[in-house]
C-alpha cells in the first residue's frame, strides 16, 4: 500500500502511526462519527455493518487478506 511513496513520506506516515488493539465486538467507529485518522488492519478481521435507508442491514468483513 505504501510502496509507491517516497522514503520521506513513508517515514512521516510511520512516525504518525499508532497501534491500537480492539477486543472482539468492540466498536471502532460509527457512521457519522468525526474522522480522527486512517485505519489499517494488520491482523484479525473487522465486521462492517450499515443499515440502509429501507432498514435493511448490510454486512461485510475486512482484514489483511480481503480483496
DAWOVEN-V730072 format. One record per residue. N is the residue number from 1. RES is the residue in one small letter. PHI is phi in degrees with one decimal (999 if undefined). OMEGA is omega in degrees with one decimal (* if undefined). BURIAL is + if it has 16 or more other ideal C-beta (glycine too) atoms within 10 Angstrom, else -. Layout:
BEGIN
n: [N:N]
res: [RES:RES]
phi: [PHI:PHI]
omega: [OMEGA:OMEGA]
burial: [BURIAL:BURIAL]
END
This chain:
BEGIN
n: [1:2:3:4:5:6:7:8:9:10:11:12:13:14:15:16:17:18:19:20:21:22:23:24:25:26:27:28:29:30:31:32:33:34:35:36:37:38:39:40:41:42:43:44:45:46:47:48:49:50:51:52:53:54:55:56:57:58:59:60:61:62:63:64:65:66:67]
res: [x:x:x:x:x:x:x:x:x:x:x:x:x:x:x:x:x:x:x:x:x:x:x:x:x:x:x:x:x:x:x:x:x:x:x:x:x:x:x:x:x:x:x:x:x:x:x:x:x:x:x:x:x:x:x:x:x:x:x:x:x:x:x:x:x:x:x]
phi: [999:-103.2:-64.6:-82.8:-75.2:-71.2:-51.0:-62.1:-68.7:-62.2:-61.5:-62.8:-62.6:-62.2:-66.6:-92.1:-72.1:-131.3:-85.2:-127.8:-115.1:-117.0:-82.7:-56.0:86.5:-75.8:-78.2:-86.6:-161.3:-121.9:-54.6:94.6:-63.9:-64.0:-73.5:-125.3:164.1:-116.9:-106.6:-124.0:-84.7:-93.7:-149.6:87.3:-133.7:-122.0:-85.9:-118.9:-132.0:-152.4:-97.8:-74.8:-56.1:-81.7:94.1:-77.1:-91.7:-109.5:-131.4:-152.5:-141.2:-141.3:-169.4:-56.9:-107.7:-74.7:-68.7]
omega: [-175.3:-173.6:179.7:177.5:173.7:-177.0:-179.4:179.1:175.7:178.4:179.7:178.0:-178.6:180.0:-177.5:-177.6:176.3:176.3:175.8:178.7:-179.7:178.0:176.8:179.5:-179.7:178.8:178.4:173.0:179.6:176.7:-179.9:176.5:175.3:179.5:179.0:178.9:-178.8:-177.4:177.5:-178.8:-177.7:177.4:-179.0:-179.7:178.3:174.2:-179.1:-179.2:178.4:173.1:-178.4:178.1:179.1:178.2:177.5:176.9:175.6:-177.5:177.5:176.2:179.1:178.1:-176.5:-177.7:178.0:178.5:*]
burial: [-:-:-:-:-:-:-:-:-:-:-:-:-:-:-:-:-:-:-:-:-:-:-:-:-:-:-:-:-:-:-:-:-:-:-:-:-:-:-:-:-:-:-:-:-:-:-:-:-:-:-:-:-:-:-:-:-:-:-:-:-:-:-:-:-:-:-]
END
